Amino acid sequence: MWRPLSRVFASVETERNLKAAAVLRGLCSAASASACSGFSMEPKLYRPSPKVRGMTSLDKEAFTQTITVPALRVPNGVLHSVVKSLKKAAIQRPGVPRVVQDKEESCDFRLVLLDPHRISSPSSFSEAESEALRSFGVIQELQQYELRLTYHNLKSEEVLEAVLPQGQDVPSGFSRVGHIAHMNLREHQLPYKNLIGQVIMDKNPGVTCVVNKTNMIDSTYRNFKMEMLAGEENMVAKVKENGVTYEFDFSCVYWNPRLSTEHQRVVQLVERGDTVFDVFAGVGPFAVPAARSGANVLANDLNPESHRWLQHNCKLNKVEKKVRTFNLDGRAFIQGPVKQELPALLKGKNNVHIVMNLPALALEFLDAFRGLLQQEPSCDENLPIVHCYGFSKEDNPETDVVERASGRLGFPLKDRCSVHFVRNVAPNKDMMCVSFTLPKEVLFSGDHEQTELLSEEPAPKRQKCEEANEST
Ligand SMILES: C[S@@+](CC[C@H](N)C(=O)[O-])C[C@H]1O[C@@H](n2cnc3c(N)ncnc32)[C@H](O)[C@@H]1O
């Protein structure tokens, strides 16, 4: 049964509970009289004091406050079962215990703290919860408990909502790369950047470094310019993706944790004995797992730092004998190592995959395959399968990437390819993967010299990427 507040106040004598009663009266005085007939709570009870608004340097003490929460006195003998039955009604706060000592009363009882947003009176318990309480012989009478909440009991969004100007967005999230959290702060959040960094670090175990990526992505190597917000400046990250460990300096190579499913999808197409040419390999998220699956891999990246970490990751994962690495422009890689290896591979039985993950530009590299080989083999060819990535802002991104790929190849791919939606990278911008068997009409076309004439756009030579910060 719910005991009216006046009776609760009259029946408790301890200083602690009297204080609790005062807090509750304070809460009630701000509310309407009718609201006080139950356990009235402000809707946002955990909101820190307004004095923290506008804080730019984190003062954790300023977030300390005492609030009153409902509690249920429960005999020790049934405590475990009651807590289990009240899972949804019990308080759930980082660092706040659900069960506390009922110091002033018999030590045969404990207090189970309840979520004040969920339980305002005994009638707030669900039918099942009430039934469970009855069966355990627990009196459904709410007590008030004074709870000291500190900075450590608040969630990061609660801290940031209280600090940043009212009505403006708080940072909604971050990407995690090993111990590094990287954020994309908006203009109005910049005055609070160091506080934001500190809060993200405090609230996310394992994060010891928080960086903000400034707007531009480096045009050639697809790595971000970054600014330290909080923590130690150690950019060498260690991450695990699909069971494979990678290490790299995040400040000078490309790494995107959102591509793990795509890496896995493509690697699953590769079988033992296959050959994989990875034209834009980065630090190895296609190359290393493909080699671990038993493929022979030739992996290339133009960025000397990516190339260095690619080699490192091959050693780290003990596949250095299965992977040959190159530090070339993608076009030179296709017209060099790929061209050299292909004739023998075409005669073989194992599949050959060519992976081209540089979505801003890769489609434009496809003309490098035109007339790549001179002599058409007499027997049935084992033609390579190309997986080429592209961004699209068109209403029909599938058609768009197929048309662009066809234009670059000088050969219609429609009905001869499959298109996979990888992810949405920005509003109205999708990352797609078009996969197709490289047509022999392209590979042996003999029009290598005409490449520039046939394609609608000029062949890219380390072009600037048109878009910033969207390839994450
Ligand atoms: C989008 S990242 C993809 C890396 C990796 N394949 C992955 O999935 O995470 C593209 C990579 O291409 C490299 N790159 C950029 N331009 C290049 C070029 N012209 N030739 C070869 N590699 C290039 C960049 O250094 C970067 O590592």
The ligand as an SDF file (V2000), in Angstrom:
LIG
                    3D

 27 29  0  0  0  0  0  0  0  0999 V2000
   39.2020    4.1710  -48.9340 C   0  0  0  0  0  0  0  0  0  0  0  0
   40.8120    3.6040  -48.5390 S   0  0  0  0  0  0  0  0  0  0  0  0
   40.5350    1.8740  -48.4590 C   0  0  0  0  0  0  0  0  0  0  0  0
   41.5750    1.1160  -47.7460 C   0  0  0  0  0  0  0  0  0  0  0  0
   41.2350   -0.3400  -47.4800 C   0  0  0  0  0  0  0  0  0  0  0  0
   41.1000   -1.0930  -48.7110 N   0  0  0  0  0  0  0  0  0  0  0  0
   39.9900   -0.4560  -46.6380 C   0  0  0  0  0  0  0  0  0  0  0  0
   39.0350   -1.0640  -47.0850 O   0  0  0  0  0  0  0  0  0  0  0  0
   39.9800    0.0410  -45.5140 O   0  0  0  0  0  0  0  0  0  0  0  0
   41.6530    3.8670  -50.0250 C   0  0  0  0  0  0  0  0  0  0  0  0
   43.1350    3.6470  -49.9960 C   0  0  0  0  0  0  0  0  0  0  0  0
   43.6270    3.9450  -51.2820 O   0  0  0  0  0  0  0  0  0  0  0  0
   44.8860    4.6070  -51.1480 C   0  0  0  0  0  0  0  0  0  0  0  0
   45.0550    5.3740  -52.3830 N   0  0  0  0  0  0  0  0  0  0  0  0
   44.5850    6.6100  -52.6650 C   0  0  0  0  0  0  0  0  0  0  0  0
   44.8930    6.9630  -53.9120 N   0  0  0  0  0  0  0  0  0  0  0  0
   45.5830    5.9280  -54.4420 C   0  0  0  0  0  0  0  0  0  0  0  0
   46.1520    5.6780  -55.7230 C   0  0  0  0  0  0  0  0  0  0  0  0
   46.0850    6.5700  -56.6950 N   0  0  0  0  0  0  0  0  0  0  0  0
   46.7630    4.5010  -55.9050 N   0  0  0  0  0  0  0  0  0  0  0  0
   46.8470    3.5890  -54.9280 C   0  0  0  0  0  0  0  0  0  0  0  0
   46.3310    3.7630  -53.6920 N   0  0  0  0  0  0  0  0  0  0  0  0
   45.6950    4.9240  -53.4590 C   0  0  0  0  0  0  0  0  0  0  0  0
   44.7720    5.4160  -49.8880 C   0  0  0  0  0  0  0  0  0  0  0  0
   46.0340    5.6380  -49.3420 O   0  0  0  0  0  0  0  0  0  0  0  0
   43.9000    4.5050  -49.0110 C   0  0  0  0  0  0  0  0  0  0  0  0
   44.6640    3.6890  -48.1950 O   0  0  0  0  0  0  0  0  0  0  0  0
  1  2  1  0
  2  3  1  0
  2 10  1  0
  3  4  1  0
  4  5  1  0
  5  6  1  0
  5  7  1  0
  7  8  2  0
  7  9  1  0
 10 11  1  0
 11 12  1  0
 11 26  1  0
 12 13  1  0
 13 14  1  0
 13 24  1  0
 14 15  1  0
 14 23  1  0
 15 16  2  0
 16 17  1  0
 17 18  1  0
 17 23  2  0
 18 19  1  0
 18 20  2  0
 20 21  1  0
 21 22  2  0
 22 23  1  0
 24 25  1  0
 24 26  1  0
 26 27  1  0
M  CHG  2   2   1   9  -1
M  END
$$$$
